[in-house]
Amino acid sequence: MGVMKVESKGVITFKDEKNNITAEIVFDSVKKRPSDFLSGKITVNNTVVSNCYGSFMGFIEFDNVRYWDYRYILPY
C-alpha cells in the first residue's frame, strides 16, 4: 500500500456582509514554497486594508508583523 498525500489547496473567503469586510486566503499561492504556504488580503469596502503571508504549519504575518509562530506556542 502506498503513501496517501493530502493537499489543502485553493481559496477560502470569509465575508462580513453587514460591514462589507472580506478576507480572502489563498493556499499554495507562494511560488517555490511548499503547499502549506498561504497569502491573502483583507478588504473593507473593496479597499485592501491588510495583507497576510505565512504557513499554516509555521507562522502567519499580517502586514509584515508576525502574529503567530509555532515555535512559541506552549503545549496544551
PyMOL Python script that loads the backbone (N, CA, C, O; Angstrom):
from pymol import cmd

cmd.read_pdbstr("""\
ATOM      1  N   MET A   1       0.847  -1.173   0.000  1.00  0.00           N
ATOM      2  CA  MET A   1       0.000   0.000   0.000  1.00  0.00           C
ATOM      3  C   MET A   1       0.893   1.238   0.000  1.00  0.00           C
ATOM      4  O   MET A   1       1.839   1.315   0.784  1.00  0.00           O
ATOM      5  N   GLY A   2       0.609   2.188  -0.855  1.00  0.00           N
ATOM      6  CA  GLY A   2       1.409   3.401  -0.984  1.00  0.00           C
ATOM      7  C   GLY A   2       1.048   4.448   0.056  1.00  0.00           C
ATOM      8  O   GLY A   2       0.100   4.284   0.824  1.00  0.00           O
ATOM      9  N   VAL A   3       1.806   5.506   0.065  1.00  0.00           N
ATOM     10  CA  VAL A   3       1.574   6.626   0.973  1.00  0.00           C
ATOM     11  C   VAL A   3       0.533   7.551   0.348  1.00  0.00           C
ATOM     12  O   VAL A   3       0.659   7.942  -0.813  1.00  0.00           O
ATOM     13  N   MET A   4      -0.481   7.893   1.111  1.00  0.00           N
ATOM     14  CA  MET A   4      -1.508   8.801   0.617  1.00  0.00           C
ATOM     15  C   MET A   4      -1.099  10.232   0.957  1.00  0.00           C
ATOM     16  O   MET A   4      -0.748  10.521   2.101  1.00  0.00           O
ATOM     17  N   LYS A   5      -1.141  11.108  -0.009  1.00  0.00           N
ATOM     18  CA  LYS A   5      -0.784  12.502   0.177  1.00  0.00           C
ATOM     19  C   LYS A   5      -2.057  13.346   0.088  1.00  0.00           C
ATOM     20  O   LYS A   5      -2.800  13.264  -0.890  1.00  0.00           O
ATOM     21  N   VAL A   6      -2.294  14.148   1.110  1.00  0.00           N
ATOM     22  CA  VAL A   6      -3.467  15.004   1.143  1.00  0.00           C
ATOM     23  C   VAL A   6      -2.992  16.448   1.066  1.00  0.00           C
ATOM     24  O   VAL A   6      -2.116  16.858   1.827  1.00  0.00           O
ATOM     25  N   GLU A   7      -3.557  17.203   0.164  1.00  0.00           N
ATOM     26  CA  GLU A   7      -3.177  18.599  -0.024  1.00  0.00           C
ATOM     27  C   GLU A   7      -4.373  19.503   0.256  1.00  0.00           C
ATOM     28  O   GLU A   7      -5.517  19.161  -0.044  1.00  0.00           O
ATOM     29  N   SER A   8      -4.086  20.646   0.829  1.00  0.00           N
ATOM     30  CA  SER A   8      -5.105  21.681   1.022  1.00  0.00           C
ATOM     31  C   SER A   8      -4.725  22.842   0.121  1.00  0.00           C
ATOM     32  O   SER A   8      -3.831  23.625   0.443  1.00  0.00           O
ATOM     33  N   LYS A   9      -5.405  22.947  -1.004  1.00  0.00           N
ATOM     34  CA  LYS A   9      -5.114  23.988  -1.984  1.00  0.00           C
ATOM     35  C   LYS A   9      -6.400  24.703  -2.341  1.00  0.00           C
ATOM     36  O   LYS A   9      -7.488  24.130  -2.286  1.00  0.00           O
ATOM     37  N   GLY A  10      -6.255  25.960  -2.706  1.00  0.00           N
ATOM     38  CA  GLY A  10      -7.421  26.707  -3.152  1.00  0.00           C
ATOM     39  C   GLY A  10      -7.606  27.992  -2.385  1.00  0.00           C
ATOM     40  O   GLY A  10      -6.676  28.510  -1.766  1.00  0.00           O
ATOM     41  N   VAL A  11      -8.825  28.499  -2.436  1.00  0.00           N
ATOM     42  CA  VAL A  11      -9.149  29.799  -1.846  1.00  0.00           C
ATOM     43  C   VAL A  11     -10.250  29.611  -0.818  1.00  0.00           C
ATOM     44  O   VAL A  11     -11.202  28.861  -1.033  1.00  0.00           O
ATOM     45  N   ILE A  12     -10.103  30.310   0.310  1.00  0.00           N
ATOM     46  CA  ILE A  12     -11.183  30.359   1.295  1.00  0.00           C
ATOM     47  C   ILE A  12     -11.517  31.832   1.514  1.00  0.00           C
ATOM     48  O   ILE A  12     -10.625  32.665   1.676  1.00  0.00           O
ATOM     49  N   THR A  13     -12.800  32.138   1.517  1.00  0.00           N
ATOM     50  CA  THR A  13     -13.250  33.521   1.640  1.00  0.00           C
ATOM     51  C   THR A  13     -14.182  33.647   2.835  1.00  0.00           C
ATOM     52  O   THR A  13     -15.105  32.853   3.013  1.00  0.00           O
ATOM     53  N   PHE A  14     -13.919  34.664   3.652  1.00  0.00           N
ATOM     54  CA  PHE A  14     -14.768  34.988   4.791  1.00  0.00           C
ATOM     55  C   PHE A  14     -15.404  36.342   4.500  1.00  0.00           C
ATOM     56  O   PHE A  14     -14.718  37.279   4.093  1.00  0.00           O
ATOM     57  N   LYS A  15     -16.724  36.447   4.709  1.00  0.00           N
ATOM     58  CA  LYS A  15     -17.417  37.703   4.409  1.00  0.00           C
ATOM     59  C   LYS A  15     -18.252  38.162   5.593  1.00  0.00           C
ATOM     60  O   LYS A  15     -18.992  37.387   6.200  1.00  0.00           O
ATOM     61  N   ASP A  16     -18.112  39.432   5.900  1.00  0.00           N
ATOM     62  CA  ASP A  16     -18.982  40.119   6.851  1.00  0.00           C
ATOM     63  C   ASP A  16     -19.789  41.097   6.000  1.00  0.00           C
ATOM     64  O   ASP A  16     -19.380  42.236   5.777  1.00  0.00           O
ATOM     65  N   GLU A  17     -20.938  40.629   5.535  1.00  0.00           N
ATOM     66  CA  GLU A  17     -21.726  41.426   4.599  1.00  0.00           C
ATOM     67  C   GLU A  17     -22.292  42.681   5.244  1.00  0.00           C
ATOM     68  O   GLU A  17     -22.450  43.700   4.571  1.00  0.00           O
ATOM     69  N   LYS A  18     -22.598  42.628   6.525  1.00  0.00           N
ATOM     70  CA  LYS A  18     -23.153  43.798   7.209  1.00  0.00           C
ATOM     71  C   LYS A  18     -22.164  44.963   7.194  1.00  0.00           C
ATOM     72  O   LYS A  18     -22.560  46.115   7.011  1.00  0.00           O
ATOM     73  N   ASN A  19     -20.877  44.664   7.386  1.00  0.00           N
ATOM     74  CA  ASN A  19     -19.852  45.709   7.454  1.00  0.00           C
ATOM     75  C   ASN A  19     -18.995  45.798   6.197  1.00  0.00           C
ATOM     76  O   ASN A  19     -18.042  46.575   6.152  1.00  0.00           O
ATOM     77  N   ASN A  20     -19.327  45.003   5.168  1.00  0.00           N
ATOM     78  CA  ASN A  20     -18.611  44.986   3.890  1.00  0.00           C
ATOM     79  C   ASN A  20     -17.105  44.711   4.058  1.00  0.00           C
ATOM     80  O   ASN A  20     -16.257  45.388   3.476  1.00  0.00           O
ATOM     81  N   ILE A  21     -16.811  43.681   4.885  1.00  0.00           N
ATOM     82  CA  ILE A  21     -15.428  43.253   5.122  1.00  0.00           C
ATOM     83  C   ILE A  21     -15.264  41.856   4.533  1.00  0.00           C
ATOM     84  O   ILE A  21     -16.108  40.983   4.737  1.00  0.00           O
ATOM     85  N   THR A  22     -14.178  41.653   3.804  1.00  0.00           N
ATOM     86  CA  THR A  22     -13.893  40.358   3.196  1.00  0.00           C
ATOM     87  C   THR A  22     -12.442  39.977   3.460  1.00  0.00           C
ATOM     88  O   THR A  22     -11.539  40.807   3.354  1.00  0.00           O
ATOM     89  N   ALA A  23     -12.233  38.717   3.805  1.00  0.00           N
ATOM     90  CA  ALA A  23     -10.879  38.167   3.916  1.00  0.00           C
ATOM     91  C   ALA A  23     -10.786  37.023   2.915  1.00  0.00           C
ATOM     92  O   ALA A  23     -11.626  36.123   2.916  1.00  0.00           O
ATOM     93  N   GLU A  24      -9.773  37.055   2.069  1.00  0.00           N
ATOM     94  CA  GLU A  24      -9.560  36.001   1.080  1.00  0.00           C
ATOM     95  C   GLU A  24      -8.163  35.425   1.291  1.00  0.00           C
ATOM     96  O   GLU A  24      -7.164  36.139   1.196  1.00  0.00           O
ATOM     97  N   ILE A  25      -8.106  34.123   1.579  1.00  0.00           N
ATOM     98  CA  ILE A  25      -6.845  33.435   1.828  1.00  0.00           C
ATOM     99  C   ILE A  25      -6.646  32.408   0.715  1.00  0.00           C
ATOM    100  O   ILE A  25      -7.541  31.615   0.423  1.00  0.00           O
ATOM    101  N   VAL A  26      -5.461  32.430   0.097  1.00  0.00           N
ATOM    102  CA  VAL A  26      -5.146  31.518  -0.995  1.00  0.00           C
ATOM    103  C   VAL A  26      -4.056  30.562  -0.508  1.00  0.00           C
ATOM    104  O   VAL A  26      -2.960  30.989  -0.146  1.00  0.00           O
ATOM    105  N   PHE A  27      -4.370  29.274  -0.502  1.00  0.00           N
ATOM    106  CA  PHE A  27      -3.411  28.244  -0.108  1.00  0.00           C
ATOM    107  C   PHE A  27      -2.646  27.768  -1.336  1.00  0.00           C
ATOM    108  O   PHE A  27      -3.205  27.691  -2.430  1.00  0.00           O
ATOM    109  N   ASP A  28      -1.379  27.453  -1.155  1.00  0.00           N
ATOM    110  CA  ASP A  28      -0.488  27.019  -2.244  1.00  0.00           C
ATOM    111  C   ASP A  28      -0.321  28.138  -3.261  1.00  0.00           C
ATOM    112  O   ASP A  28      -0.347  27.908  -4.470  1.00  0.00           O
ATOM    113  N   SER A  29      -0.148  29.366  -2.747  1.00  0.00           N
ATOM    114  CA  SER A  29      -0.093  30.534  -3.626  1.00  0.00           C
ATOM    115  C   SER A  29       1.297  31.149  -3.724  1.00  0.00           C
ATOM    116  O   SER A  29       1.510  32.083  -4.497  1.00  0.00           O
ATOM    117  N   VAL A  30       2.241  30.633  -2.948  1.00  0.00           N
ATOM    118  CA  VAL A  30       3.576  31.225  -2.909  1.00  0.00           C
ATOM    119  C   VAL A  30       4.501  30.353  -3.745  1.00  0.00           C
ATOM    120  O   VAL A  30       4.783  29.211  -3.381  1.00  0.00           O
ATOM    121  N   LYS A  31       4.972  30.890  -4.862  1.00  0.00           N
ATOM    122  CA  LYS A  31       5.792  30.110  -5.786  1.00  0.00           C
ATOM    123  C   LYS A  31       7.082  29.647  -5.131  1.00  0.00           C
ATOM    124  O   LYS A  31       7.689  30.363  -4.335  1.00  0.00           O
ATOM    125  N   LYS A  32       7.480  28.453  -5.478  1.00  0.00           N
ATOM    126  CA  LYS A  32       8.702  27.817  -4.982  1.00  0.00           C
ATOM    127  C   LYS A  32       8.679  27.582  -3.479  1.00  0.00           C
ATOM    128  O   LYS A  32       9.735  27.506  -2.851  1.00  0.00           O
ATOM    129  N   ARG A  33       7.501  27.467  -2.897  1.00  0.00           N
ATOM    130  CA  ARG A  33       7.322  27.145  -1.481  1.00  0.00           C
ATOM    131  C   ARG A  33       6.414  25.921  -1.371  1.00  0.00           C
ATOM    132  O   ARG A  33       5.645  25.637  -2.290  1.00  0.00           O
ATOM    133  N   PRO A  34       6.497  25.190  -0.245  1.00  0.00           N
ATOM    134  CA  PRO A  34       5.582  24.054  -0.060  1.00  0.00           C
ATOM    135  C   PRO A  34       4.121  24.503  -0.099  1.00  0.00           C
ATOM    136  O   PRO A  34       3.822  25.687   0.060  1.00  0.00           O
ATOM    137  N   SER A  35       3.225  23.559  -0.311  1.00  0.00           N
ATOM    138  CA  SER A  35       1.813  23.901  -0.496  1.00  0.00           C
ATOM    139  C   SER A  35       1.122  24.376   0.775  1.00  0.00           C
ATOM    140  O   SER A  35      -0.020  24.829   0.708  1.00  0.00           O
ATOM    141  N   ASP A  36       1.781  24.287   1.939  1.00  0.00           N
ATOM    142  CA  ASP A  36       1.156  24.800   3.154  1.00  0.00           C
ATOM    143  C   ASP A  36       1.300  26.323   3.281  1.00  0.00           C
ATOM    144  O   ASP A  36       0.763  26.913   4.217  1.00  0.00           O
ATOM    145  N   PHE A  37       2.012  26.957   2.359  1.00  0.00           N
ATOM    146  CA  PHE A  37       2.141  28.410   2.393  1.00  0.00           C
ATOM    147  C   PHE A  37       0.876  29.063   1.864  1.00  0.00           C
ATOM    148  O   PHE A  37       0.181  28.518   1.006  1.00  0.00           O
ATOM    149  N   LEU A  38       0.599  30.235   2.393  1.00  0.00           N
ATOM    150  CA  LEU A  38      -0.614  30.958   2.034  1.00  0.00           C
ATOM    151  C   LEU A  38      -0.323  32.442   1.915  1.00  0.00           C
ATOM    152  O   LEU A  38       0.664  32.950   2.447  1.00  0.00           O
ATOM    153  N   SER A  39      -1.195  33.112   1.213  1.00  0.00           N
ATOM    154  CA  SER A  39      -1.158  34.566   1.151  1.00  0.00           C
ATOM    155  C   SER A  39      -2.599  35.033   1.057  1.00  0.00           C
ATOM    156  O   SER A  39      -3.484  34.276   0.659  1.00  0.00           O
ATOM    157  N   GLY A  40      -2.826  36.277   1.424  1.00  0.00           N
ATOM    158  CA  GLY A  40      -4.195  36.754   1.371  1.00  0.00           C
ATOM    159  C   GLY A  40      -4.301  38.224   1.646  1.00  0.00           C
ATOM    160  O   GLY A  40      -3.308  38.933   1.808  1.00  0.00           O
ATOM    161  N   LYS A  41      -5.554  38.667   1.695  1.00  0.00           N
ATOM    162  CA  LYS A  41      -5.813  40.089   1.927  1.00  0.00           C
ATOM    163  C   LYS A  41      -7.147  40.253   2.640  1.00  0.00           C
ATOM    164  O   LYS A  41      -8.039  39.410   2.553  1.00  0.00           O
ATOM    165  N   ILE A  42      -7.245  41.364   3.344  1.00  0.00           N
ATOM    166  CA  ILE A  42      -8.492  41.763   3.983  1.00  0.00           C
ATOM    167  C   ILE A  42      -8.900  43.083   3.345  1.00  0.00           C
ATOM    168  O   ILE A  42      -8.107  44.019   3.246  1.00  0.00           O
ATOM    169  N   THR A  43     -10.142  43.134   2.919  1.00  0.00           N
ATOM    170  CA  THR A  43     -10.643  44.354   2.293  1.00  0.00           C
ATOM    171  C   THR A  43     -11.847  44.883   3.061  1.00  0.00           C
ATOM    172  O   THR A  43     -12.644  44.122   3.609  1.00  0.00           O
ATOM    173  N   VAL A  44     -11.954  46.200   3.086  1.00  0.00           N
ATOM    174  CA  VAL A  44     -13.113  46.886   3.652  1.00  0.00           C
ATOM    175  C   VAL A  44     -13.606  47.835   2.573  1.00  0.00           C
ATOM    176  O   VAL A  44     -12.861  48.688   2.089  1.00  0.00           O
ATOM    177  N   ASN A  45     -14.853  47.679   2.207  1.00  0.00           N
ATOM    178  CA  ASN A  45     -15.441  48.483   1.119  1.00  0.00           C
ATOM    179  C   ASN A  45     -14.588  48.387  -0.148  1.00  0.00           C
ATOM    180  O   ASN A  45     -14.359  49.387  -0.829  1.00  0.00           O
ATOM    181  N   ASN A  46     -14.125  47.178  -0.454  1.00  0.00           N
ATOM    182  CA  ASN A  46     -13.317  46.876  -1.647  1.00  0.00           C
ATOM    183  C   ASN A  46     -11.950  47.549  -1.661  1.00  0.00           C
ATOM    184  O   ASN A  46     -11.325  47.640  -2.718  1.00  0.00           O
ATOM    185  N   THR A  47     -11.473  48.020  -0.518  1.00  0.00           N
ATOM    186  CA  THR A  47     -10.140  48.593  -0.400  1.00  0.00           C
ATOM    187  C   THR A  47      -9.301  47.683   0.485  1.00  0.00           C
ATOM    188  O   THR A  47      -9.718  47.340   1.592  1.00  0.00           O
ATOM    189  N   VAL A  48      -8.119  47.285   0.009  1.00  0.00           N
ATOM    190  CA  VAL A  48      -7.247  46.402   0.794  1.00  0.00           C
ATOM    191  C   VAL A  48      -6.730  47.159   2.009  1.00  0.00           C
ATOM    192  O   VAL A  48      -6.127  48.224   1.880  1.00  0.00           O
ATOM    193  N   VAL A  49      -6.973  46.595   3.196  1.00  0.00           N
ATOM    194  CA  VAL A  49      -6.522  47.221   4.438  1.00  0.00           C
ATOM    195  C   VAL A  49      -5.428  46.406   5.124  1.00  0.00           C
ATOM    196  O   VAL A  49      -4.762  46.906   6.030  1.00  0.00           O
ATOM    197  N   SER A  50      -5.235  45.144   4.696  1.00  0.00           N
ATOM    198  CA  SER A  50      -4.203  44.311   5.297  1.00  0.00           C
ATOM    199  C   SER A  50      -3.874  43.159   4.358  1.00  0.00           C
ATOM    200  O   SER A  50      -4.737  42.661   3.635  1.00  0.00           O
ATOM    201  N   ASN A  51      -2.603  42.744   4.383  1.00  0.00           N
ATOM    202  CA  ASN A  51      -2.147  41.572   3.627  1.00  0.00           C
ATOM    203  C   ASN A  51      -1.587  40.555   4.601  1.00  0.00           C
ATOM    204  O   ASN A  51      -1.026  40.918   5.635  1.00  0.00           O
ATOM    205  N   CYS A  52      -1.740  39.283   4.272  1.00  0.00           N
ATOM    206  CA  CYS A  52      -1.189  38.243   5.134  1.00  0.00           C
ATOM    207  C   CYS A  52      -0.329  37.289   4.308  1.00  0.00           C
ATOM    208  O   CYS A  52      -0.472  37.167   3.091  1.00  0.00           O
ATOM    209  N   TYR A  53       0.562  36.627   5.023  1.00  0.00           N
ATOM    210  CA  TYR A  53       1.503  35.703   4.403  1.00  0.00           C
ATOM    211  C   TYR A  53       1.937  34.721   5.481  1.00  0.00           C
ATOM    212  O   TYR A  53       2.035  35.086   6.652  1.00  0.00           O
ATOM    213  N   GLY A  54       2.191  33.499   5.098  1.00  0.00           N
ATOM    214  CA  GLY A  54       2.710  32.549   6.070  1.00  0.00           C
ATOM    215  C   GLY A  54       2.492  31.121   5.657  1.00  0.00           C
ATOM    216  O   GLY A  54       2.330  30.796   4.481  1.00  0.00           O
ATOM    217  N   SER A  55       2.495  30.275   6.670  1.00  0.00           N
ATOM    218  CA  SER A  55       2.331  28.845   6.501  1.00  0.00           C
ATOM    219  C   SER A  55       1.502  28.335   7.669  1.00  0.00           C
ATOM    220  O   SER A  55       1.797  28.652   8.822  1.00  0.00           O
ATOM    221  N   PHE A  56       0.470  27.551   7.386  1.00  0.00           N
ATOM    222  CA  PHE A  56      -0.325  27.055   8.498  1.00  0.00           C
ATOM    223  C   PHE A  56       0.438  26.040   9.331  1.00  0.00           C
ATOM    224  O   PHE A  56      -0.050  25.608  10.375  1.00  0.00           O
ATOM    225  N   MET A  57       1.620  25.654   8.890  1.00  0.00           N
ATOM    226  CA  MET A  57       2.483  24.759   9.659  1.00  0.00           C
ATOM    227  C   MET A  57       3.530  25.524  10.463  1.00  0.00           C
ATOM    228  O   MET A  57       4.260  24.911  11.243  1.00  0.00           O
ATOM    229  N   GLY A  58       3.628  26.858  10.297  1.00  0.00           N
ATOM    230  CA  GLY A  58       4.714  27.545  10.956  1.00  0.00           C
ATOM    231  C   GLY A  58       4.433  28.923  11.513  1.00  0.00           C
ATOM    232  O   GLY A  58       4.686  29.170  12.692  1.00  0.00           O
ATOM    233  N   PHE A  59       3.919  29.822  10.701  1.00  0.00           N
ATOM    234  CA  PHE A  59       3.758  31.206  11.147  1.00  0.00           C
ATOM    235  C   PHE A  59       2.755  31.921  10.248  1.00  0.00           C
ATOM    236  O   PHE A  59       2.499  31.503   9.119  1.00  0.00           O
ATOM    237  N   ILE A  60       2.198  33.003  10.771  1.00  0.00           N
ATOM    238  CA  ILE A  60       1.340  33.863   9.961  1.00  0.00           C
ATOM    239  C   ILE A  60       1.668  35.313  10.301  1.00  0.00           C
ATOM    240  O   ILE A  60       1.761  35.690  11.469  1.00  0.00           O
ATOM    241  N   GLU A  61       1.841  36.110   9.259  1.00  0.00           N
ATOM    242  CA  GLU A  61       2.141  37.530   9.396  1.00  0.00           C
ATOM    243  C   GLU A  61       1.040  38.354   8.730  1.00  0.00           C
ATOM    244  O   GLU A  61       0.521  37.996   7.674  1.00  0.00           O
ATOM    245  N   PHE A  62       0.707  39.454   9.373  1.00  0.00           N
ATOM    246  CA  PHE A  62      -0.184  40.442   8.777  1.00  0.00           C
ATOM    247  C   PHE A  62       0.612  41.723   8.650  1.00  0.00           C
ATOM    248  O   PHE A  62       1.109  42.256   9.642  1.00  0.00           O
ATOM    249  N   ASP A  63       0.732  42.219   7.427  1.00  0.00           N
ATOM    250  CA  ASP A  63       1.481  43.444   7.147  1.00  0.00           C
ATOM    251  C   ASP A  63       2.888  43.394   7.740  1.00  0.00           C
ATOM    252  O   ASP A  63       3.357  44.347   8.362  1.00  0.00           O
ATOM    253  N   ASN A  64       3.550  42.247   7.528  1.00  0.00           N
ATOM    254  CA  ASN A  64       4.933  42.003   7.957  1.00  0.00           C
ATOM    255  C   ASN A  64       5.129  41.979   9.469  1.00  0.00           C
ATOM    256  O   ASN A  64       6.256  42.118   9.946  1.00  0.00           O
ATOM    257  N   VAL A  65       4.048  41.805  10.230  1.00  0.00           N
ATOM    258  CA  VAL A  65       4.138  41.627  11.676  1.00  0.00           C
ATOM    259  C   VAL A  65       3.693  40.204  11.977  1.00  0.00           C
ATOM    260  O   VAL A  65       2.585  39.805  11.618  1.00  0.00           O
ATOM    261  N   ARG A  66       4.557  39.437  12.638  1.00  0.00           N
ATOM    262  CA  ARG A  66       4.259  38.039  12.920  1.00  0.00           C
ATOM    263  C   ARG A  66       3.335  37.952  14.130  1.00  0.00           C
ATOM    264  O   ARG A  66       3.698  38.366  15.231  1.00  0.00           O
ATOM    265  N   TYR A  67       2.126  37.404  13.915  1.00  0.00           N
ATOM    266  CA  TYR A  67       1.147  37.268  14.980  1.00  0.00           C
ATOM    267  C   TYR A  67       1.086  35.859  15.546  1.00  0.00           C
ATOM    268  O   TYR A  67       0.622  35.661  16.668  1.00  0.00           O
ATOM    269  N   TRP A  68       1.545  34.889  14.789  1.00  0.00           N
ATOM    270  CA  TRP A  68       1.520  33.511  15.263  1.00  0.00           C
ATOM    271  C   TRP A  68       2.769  32.811  14.774  1.00  0.00           C
ATOM    272  O   TRP A  68       3.130  32.919  13.602  1.00  0.00           O
ATOM    273  N   ASP A  69       3.439  32.085  15.681  1.00  0.00           N
ATOM    274  CA  ASP A  69       4.653  31.342  15.334  1.00  0.00           C
ATOM    275  C   ASP A  69       4.648  30.052  16.161  1.00  0.00           C
ATOM    276  O   ASP A  69       4.617  30.105  17.390  1.00  0.00           O
ATOM    277  N   TYR A  70       4.678  28.914  15.501  1.00  0.00           N
ATOM    278  CA  TYR A  70       4.571  27.635  16.193  1.00  0.00           C
ATOM    279  C   TYR A  70       5.699  27.425  17.202  1.00  0.00           C
ATOM    280  O   TYR A  70       5.534  26.655  18.148  1.00  0.00           O
ATOM    281  N   ARG A  71       6.832  28.088  17.024  1.00  0.00           N
ATOM    282  CA  ARG A  71       7.972  27.892  17.932  1.00  0.00           C
ATOM    283  C   ARG A  71       7.711  28.459  19.321  1.00  0.00           C
ATOM    284  O   ARG A  71       8.413  28.123  20.276  1.00  0.00           O
ATOM    285  N   TYR A  72       6.697  29.322  19.435  1.00  0.00           N
ATOM    286  CA  TYR A  72       6.438  29.972  20.721  1.00  0.00           C
ATOM    287  C   TYR A  72       5.109  29.580  21.347  1.00  0.00           C
ATOM    288  O   TYR A  72       4.625  30.259  22.252  1.00  0.00           O
ATOM    289  N   ILE A  73       4.519  28.494  20.873  1.00  0.00           N
ATOM    290  CA  ILE A  73       3.256  28.022  21.416  1.00  0.00           C
ATOM    291  C   ILE A  73       3.543  26.978  22.475  1.00  0.00           C
ATOM    292  O   ILE A  73       4.302  26.037  22.243  1.00  0.00           O
ATOM    293  N   LEU A  74       2.933  27.147  23.642  1.00  0.00           N
ATOM    294  CA  LEU A  74       3.099  26.163  24.704  1.00  0.00           C
ATOM    295  C   LEU A  74       2.100  25.029  24.495  1.00  0.00           C
ATOM    296  O   LEU A  74       0.939  25.283  24.174  1.00  0.00           O
ATOM    297  N   PRO A  75       2.530  23.794  24.672  1.00  0.00           N
ATOM    298  CA  PRO A  75       1.580  22.670  24.541  1.00  0.00           C
ATOM    299  C   PRO A  75       0.453  22.793  25.544  1.00  0.00           C
ATOM    300  O   PRO A  75       0.658  23.235  26.674  1.00  0.00           O
ATOM    301  N   TYR A  76      -0.740  22.400  25.124  1.00  0.00           N
ATOM    302  CA  TYR A  76      -1.907  22.487  26.000  1.00  0.00           C
ATOM    303  C   TYR A  76      -2.023  21.230  26.799  1.00  0.00           C
ATOM    304  O   TYR A  76      -2.943  21.093  27.605  1.00  0.00           O
TER     305      TYR A  76
END
""", "prot")
cmd.dss("prot")
cmd.show_as("cartoon", "prot")
cmd.util.cbc("prot")
cmd.orient("prot")
